[in-house]
């Protein structure tokens, strides 16, 4: 009888430990994915003005801009679909809020590109760049998730 009790207690402890380990892994995974996403968004915002200037005179560069906008739209959708650990939910919601604004702007630019009426100067002054710059301020908070 005592052996069964000891085995039951050990089983409960092991299951609790596994749950705790899963929580830590989830936090680390989310932190890494969020950090990677913000780095990709920053690179996108950094490259967008030069790409827009090139696209104003080169139709092939316009296709490149279109592909970059579509890729960023996919990145946004993927990030928004992540499950944030409980204590990172507010941070995730904040990033998703920025993402929704960016998504609207990106979709507008893509519609203009598809109808071939995009003024590339509007890309140079795109709110997407400002949104990403605001999101970069969250990088430190995300880096602290894993610590």
Rosetta blueprint (number, residue, H / E / L):
1 X L
2 X H
3 X H
4 X H
5 X H
6 X H
7 X H
8 X H
9 X H
10 X H
11 X H
12 X H
13 X H
14 X H
15 X H
16 X H
17 X H
18 X H
19 X H
20 X H
21 X H
22 X H
23 X H
24 X H
25 X H
26 X H
27 X H
28 X H
29 X H
30 X H
31 X H
32 X H
33 X H
34 X H
35 X H
36 X H
37 X H
38 X H
39 X H
40 X H
41 X H
42 X H
43 X H
44 X H
45 X H
46 X H
47 X H
48 X H
49 X H
50 X H
51 X H
52 X H
53 X H
54 X H
55 X H
56 X L
57 X L
58 X L
59 X H
60 X H
61 X H
62 X H
63 X H
64 X H
65 X H
66 X H
67 X H
68 X H
69 X H
70 X H
71 X H
72 X H
73 X H
74 X H
75 X H
76 X H
77 X H
78 X H
79 X H
80 X H
81 X L
82 X L
83 X L
84 X L
85 X L
86 X H
87 X H
88 X H
89 X H
90 X H
91 X H
92 X H
93 X H
94 X H
95 X H
96 X H
97 X H
98 X H
99 X H
100 X H
101 X H
102 X H
103 X H
104 X H
105 X H
106 X H
107 X H
108 X H
109 X H
110 X H
111 X H
112 X H
113 X H
114 X H
115 X L
116 X L
117 X L
118 X L
119 X L
120 X H
121 X H
122 X H
123 X H
124 X H
125 X L
126 X L
127 X H
128 X H
129 X H
130 X H
131 X H
132 X H
133 X H
134 X H
135 X H
136 X H
137 X L
138 X L
139 X H
140 X H
141 X H
142 X H
143 X H
144 X H
145 X H
146 X H
147 X L
